Amino acid sequence: MVVRAFNFHLVDRSPWPLIVGLGSLNLTIGGALYMHRFILGGWVLGLGFVIVVLAAINWFRDIIREGTYQGFHSRSVKLSLKIGMILFIVSEVMFFWAFFWAYFHSSLAPAIDVGLNWPPMGINLLDCWSIPLLNTALLLASGISVTYAHHSYLSGNLNRALSALGITIVLAVVFTGLQAVEYINSGFTISDSVYGSIFYMSTGFHGLHVTVGAVMLSIQLLRSYNYNFSATRLYGFEASSWYWHFVDVVWLFLFIVVYWWGSVL
């Protein structure tokens, strides 16, 4: 029996933080080269993506092994992980706040560059009562299903938790598909004035967050099949569900501000 003098976990040396950092650098450089139409830009971008994904998979594997099978995640470690996730979500709130700030700045006092009009002339707004409203209903339903999954875990009903979690992931995939359809049929692009830039940056990054959230929930679904969770050991799912609720709330603000309020100005 190992007796510890403290409640924290001293992690082993790991190559994954360095590899993820190098892969992220590759993503940044590749993205810049691709947007400036350099020949190798797409290859560099793809290589960075592959490096980040493979390194993240191995990094998460190590964390799951340490916490679930080796028991290194004490109460103090779990508290630190929860605080870290909360701070991460707060940083994401600041990230999206920048887009909302840009939208309000441009719409409440339109510059002469856009003809003192909002939306600028030539921008055919999307109907907020079609796909955007349907996507809002889908995300609200996914928020309900992931909450039901949480309660099912706490009550020890694994089958219901798996079903609810699967429904949440399906709703996320349908949301992403409908957003792709919306982009394809849109009458403006990201280069069409400040409106196009803000619209696609804000909704596009939200779509990216939906994808990341769906991946996180899919990982928790696989872990559930391996009986990694119990009523008292549920942090991985809880962190993913917090992130998913954050994604839901951001979309509600996007729907109200960008789609609905922007169309009645």
N, C-alpha and C positions, 0 to 999 in steps of 0.2 A: 504494500500500500504506500502510495506517494503522498507525503504530507507537504502541502504548500503553505508558504509563509504569507501569501497574498491571494486575493481573489481574481487577479487578472491573468490573461493568457499572453505569454510571450511567444509570438509567432516564430515559426522557423524561417530560415532564409528562403526567399521565393524570387524566381526570375520574372514572374508575371507582371508586377507593377512596371518594371522597366520595359518589358516587351509591349505592354498596352500603351505606354507612353510613346515608344518608337512607332507603333502602328498608328496612333493618333496623329503624330507628326506627318506620317505618310499620307493619311487621309487629308490633312490640311493642305499639304503641298500638292497632292494629286487633284484636290478639288479646285485649287487656284489654277493649276495648269489646264484642267479640263474646261473651266469656264473661259479661259483665254485661248482655247482651241489648239493647244499644243498636241502634237501627235501622240506622245506617251502619257498624256494626262489621264486618260481613262484607265490605262494599265496601272499607273501609280496609285490612283484612287482605289481600284479594285484590290490591289495588293494590300493597301492599308486596311481595307475593310476585312479581308480574310485574316490578316494578322490580329486585328482587334477581336474578332469573333472567336478565333481558336484560342487565343490567350485568355479571353474572358471565360470561356467554357472550362478551361483547366483551373483558372483561379477560383471560380465558383465551386468546382468539384472539391478543391482543397478545403474551402471554407465549410462546405457541407460535411465533409469527412471529419474535420476538427470539431464542429459543433454537435453533429448528430451521432457519430459513431465513436469518437474519442472522448466526448464529454468535456471539452476544454471551455465551452461557453458557459461560464458561471453566471450568477445573477447580475454581478457587476458588469460583466462583458455584454450581456443582453441589454442592460440599461444603456451602455455606451453605444451599442448598435442602434437602438431606438432613437437616441438623441442624434446620432449621425444621420439617420434617415430623415428625421424631422428637419434638420438643418439643410439637407439636400433639397427637400421639397420647398423650403423657404427660398433657397437660391433659385429654384425653378419659377417660383412666383415672381421674383424680381426679373427674371428673364422675360416672361410674358408681359410683365408690367411695362417694359420698354416698348413693346409693340403697341399696347393700348395707348401709352403716352404719345407715341408717334401718330396714331390714328386721331386722337383727340386734337393734337396740335395742328394737324393738317386739315381736319374737317371743320373745326370751330372757327378758324381764321384762315380760309383758303388763300394761298399766295397768288400773286399775279401770274406766276409760271403756269398755273392750272386754270387761268381765266377767272379767278376769284369765284369759282363754282365748286361745289362738292355734291356729288362726285364730279370729277372733271368731264368736260365735253367729250363725247365719243365712247364713254364707258357705259356699257349696257349691264346694269346690275342684275345679279342672279335673283330669282324668285325665292324669298326666304321661306315661303310656305310650301315648298316642294321638297327637294332633297335635304336642304338644311334642317327643316322641321322633322323629317323622318329620321335623320341622323341624331337629332336631339332626343327623340323618343327611344332610339336604340341605345344611346349612352345612358339615359335615365334607367332603362330596363336593365342594362348591364350593372349599374350601381346597385339595383335591388337584388339581382342574382348573386353578386359577389358578397353582399351583406348576408344574404341567406346562407351562402356557403360558410361564412364565418360562424354564424350561429350553429350550423350543422356540425362544424368541427368541435365547437365548445360543448355541444350536447352528445358528442361521441357517435353521431350518425355519419359514417364515412361515405356511404353510398349517395346520400343526399348532397353532401358536400362536393363529391366528384361530379354529380349531375349539374349542380348549380355553377360550378367552376367551368365546366365544359360549355354550358350555355353562355356564360360571360365571354369566353374566348370566341365562340361563334359570332356573337353580336359584334365583337371588336373587328373580326374579319369582314363582316358585312358592311360595317361602318367605313372601313378603309376602301372597300370596293366601290361604295357609293360616292365617296369623296373623289376617287379616280374618275368615275363617270362625270361628276360635276366639273372637274378640271378639263376633261376632254371636250365637253360641250360648252365651256365658258367662252364668252365673246371677247375676252381680253387676256393679256398675258402679264407676266411679272415685269416686263419692260414698259408697260403702258402706264406711264406717270407714277406718281407717288401712291395712288390708290392701288394699282396692280402690285406694286412692290410690297406694300403693307399687307394686302389681302393674302398674297401667296406665302409671304414669310410667316405670318401669324398662323394661318390655317395649315400651311405645310408643316411647320414645326410641330403643331398640335397633332397632325397626322403621324409624324415621326414618333411622338410620345405615345400615341395610341398603339403603334406597332411595338415599341419597347415594352409598354405595359402588357400587351398580349403575350409577348415572349416571356416576361417575368411570370405571368399567371400560368403559362404552359409549363414552365419549369416546376412550379408548385404542384401542378396537376400530376406530373411525372413522379415527383417526390411523394405525393399522396398515395400513388399506386404502390410505392415501396414502403409505405407505413412509416414515413419520417415524422409525421405530425401526431400530436395528441392535444388534449384540452389544455395542458400546461406547457407544451412545447410547440409553439405556433408562430414564432417570430417571422420566419421566411414568408409565410402566407400573409401575415398581418402587414409587413412592410410593403408587399406587392399590392395589397388591397388599399392601403393608404395612398400609394402612388396612383392607383386607378381612380379613387375618389377625387384626387387632385385633377386628373385628366378630365373627369366629368365636369367639375366646377369650371375649369378653364373654358370648356366648350360652351357652357351656358352663357358665360360672359361674351364669348365670341359670337354666339348666335344673337344675343340681345344687342350688342354694340355694333358689330360689323355687318351682320345680315339684316336685322330688323331696323334698328335705329338709323343705320346708314342709309336705308332705303326711304325713310320718311323725312329726311332732312330737307 
